[in-house]
Amino acid sequence: MSSPYKPDGYNSLSPYFVIEDVQKFIDLLQQIFDAEELRRYHRPDGSIMHVELRIDDTVIMIGGATKVYTPIQQMVHLYVQDVDATFEKALRLGCKPIQEPEKKESDDDKRGGFTDFAGNSWWIATQLA
C-alpha cells in the first residue's frame, strides 16, 4: 500500500545504528541476515554518511560515526527462520555469543543472542509454537 508520508515498503519505526566501520557492518548484516541495501549516501570525502538496509520486513538505518555523531551501541530483537543456523553463522563471522539459543518453558520462542564487532547486541528468535 502506498503512503504519502513514507517510502513504499518502509516500516514506520527504524533502529538507527551509528557505526565506525559502516561497510564492515553492512557486509556482516548481509552475510548473517541476507540484508538488502536500499539507499546509500556519501559525504564529500567519500565516506558513508547514511545507508538503509532491509532485513526481512524491517528497514534499519546506519550512519557513519563522526566527532558529532559518535558510535551508539544498540540492543535489537529479530525473528529469523532458523535461530540455531543464524546464531552459528554469526559466530562463524566473528560475533561473540551472549546466550546459546534455547527454548524456555514459559516461552513459545527459541531465542539466543550475540554481540557484533561494534558492540551491538542481537537477540534472535524463532517461534516454535
C-alpha positions as a printed NumPy array, in Angstrom:
array([[  0.   ,   0.   ,   0.   ],
       [  1.333,   3.403,  -0.967],
       [  1.717,   6.08 ,   1.691],
       [  2.109,   9.834,   1.183],
       [  4.417,  10.241,   4.184],
       [  6.967,   7.399,   3.861],
       [  8.607,   5.338,   1.117],
       [  6.741,   2.258,  -0.098],
       [  7.773,  -0.846,   1.796],
       [  9.244,   1.044,   4.752],
       [  8.166,   0.483,   8.342],
       [  7.241,   3.482,  10.474],
       [  9.925,   2.934,  13.122],
       [ 13.513,   2.01 ,  12.251],
       [ 16.505,   1.38 ,  14.506],
       [ 19.346,   3.759,  13.644],
       [ 22.873,   2.471,  14.188],
       [ 25.865,   4.817,  14.256],
       [ 28.963,   2.779,  13.403],
       [ 32.696,   3.388,  12.965],
       [ 33.138,   0.943,  10.066],
       [ 29.875,   1.14 ,   8.148],
       [ 30.889,  -1.069,   5.22 ],
       [ 32.087,  -3.831,   7.548],
       [ 28.735,  -3.628,   9.366],
       [ 26.785,  -3.754,   6.094],
       [ 28.801,  -6.774,   4.941],
       [ 28.173,  -8.549,   8.251],
       [ 24.409,  -7.958,   8.143],
       [ 24.248,  -9.082,   4.522],
       [ 26.078, -12.296,   5.42 ],
       [ 24.107, -13.089,   8.578],
       [ 20.626, -11.867,   7.672],
       [ 20.667, -11.536,   3.855],
       [ 20.147,  -7.796,   4.325],
       [ 19.294,  -5.872,   1.157],
       [ 20.74 ,  -2.407,   0.648],
       [ 18.056,   0.116,  -0.309],
       [ 19.749,   3.525,  -0.283],
       [ 23.216,   4.924,   0.344],
       [ 24.536,   8.467,   0.687],
       [ 28.179,   9.542,   0.865],
       [ 29.881,  12.534,   2.405],
       [ 32.02 ,  14.794,   0.213],
       [ 35.125,  12.895,   1.399],
       [ 33.636,   9.632,   0.068],
       [ 32.86 ,   8.101,   3.467],
       [ 29.449,   6.589,   4.045],
       [ 27.09 ,   9.079,   5.654],
       [ 23.852,   7.048,   5.627],
       [ 22.671,   3.612,   4.471],
       [ 19.305,   1.889,   4.648],
       [ 19.054,  -1.902,   4.743],
       [ 16.053,  -4.195,   4.655],
       [ 16.169,  -7.257,   6.894],
       [ 13.058,  -9.343,   6.238],
       [ 10.161,  -6.887,   6.698],
       [ 12.111,  -4.162,   8.52 ],
       [ 14.263,  -1.28 ,   7.346],
       [ 17.199,  -0.305,   9.532],
       [ 19.287,   2.806,   9.108],
       [ 23.025,   3.159,   9.597],
       [ 25.123,   6.272,   9.852],
       [ 28.877,   6.607,   9.746],
       [ 30.253,   7.854,  13.05 ],
       [ 31.795,  11.327,  13.237],
       [ 33.014,  13.615,  16.016],
       [ 29.456,  14.942,  16.305],
       [ 27.635,  11.623,  15.839],
       [ 29.596,   9.153,  17.934],
       [ 29.024,   5.387,  17.801],
       [ 25.901,   4.109,  19.537],
       [ 25.543,   0.528,  20.707],
       [ 22.081,  -0.916,  20.215],
       [ 20.171,  -3.915,  21.504],
       [ 17.715,  -5.274,  18.96 ],
       [ 15.486,  -8.32 ,  18.626],
       [ 14.894, -10.077,  15.315],
       [ 12.773, -13.086,  14.405],
       [ 14.56 , -15.407,  11.993],
       [ 13.542, -18.617,  10.229],
       [ 16.181, -20.746,  11.979],
       [ 17.592, -19.338,  15.206],
       [ 20.226, -22.082,  15.531],
       [ 21.591, -21.675,  11.995],
       [ 21.585, -17.873,  12.253],
       [ 23.372, -17.977,  15.625],
       [ 26.048, -20.337,  14.286],
       [ 26.523, -18.193,  11.171],
       [ 27.019, -15.093,  13.344],
       [ 29.648, -16.878,  15.448],
       [ 31.486, -18.124,  12.342],
       [ 31.609, -14.498,  11.167],
       [ 33.289, -13.36 ,  14.384],
       [ 30.367, -12.366,  16.579],
       [ 30.59 , -13.19 ,  20.274],
       [ 27.927, -15.303,  21.994],
       [ 25.749, -13.808,  24.714],
       [ 23.425, -16.79 ,  25.051],
       [ 23.114, -20.023,  23.073],
       [ 19.635, -20.409,  21.552],
       [ 17.294, -22.103,  23.992],
       [ 13.594, -22.696,  24.49 ],
       [ 12.391, -21.796,  27.959],
       [  9.309, -23.44 ,  29.396],
       [  7.166, -20.304,  29.517],
       [  8.202, -19.018,  26.068],
       [  6.87 , -20.028,  22.638],
       [ 10.155, -18.873,  21.098],
       [ 13.61 , -20.38 ,  20.986],
       [ 15.995, -17.459,  21.38 ],
       [ 19.641, -16.608,  21.721],
       [ 21.907, -13.614,  21.461],
       [ 25.254, -12.43 ,  20.177],
       [ 27.306,  -9.254,  20.034],
       [ 28.76 ,  -7.905,  16.785],
       [ 32.178,  -6.249,  16.326],
       [ 30.721,  -2.815,  17.156],
       [ 29.218,  -3.929,  20.465],
       [ 25.599,  -4.178,  19.325],
       [ 23.556,  -6.933,  20.957],
       [ 21.419,  -9.002,  18.604],
       [ 18.731, -11.172,  20.14 ],
       [ 17.31 , -13.606,  17.613],
       [ 14.358, -15.949,  17.935],
       [ 12.234, -18.449,  16.065],
       [  8.693, -19.096,  17.232],
       [  8.167, -22.811,  17.739],
       [  4.54 , -22.965,  18.94 ]])
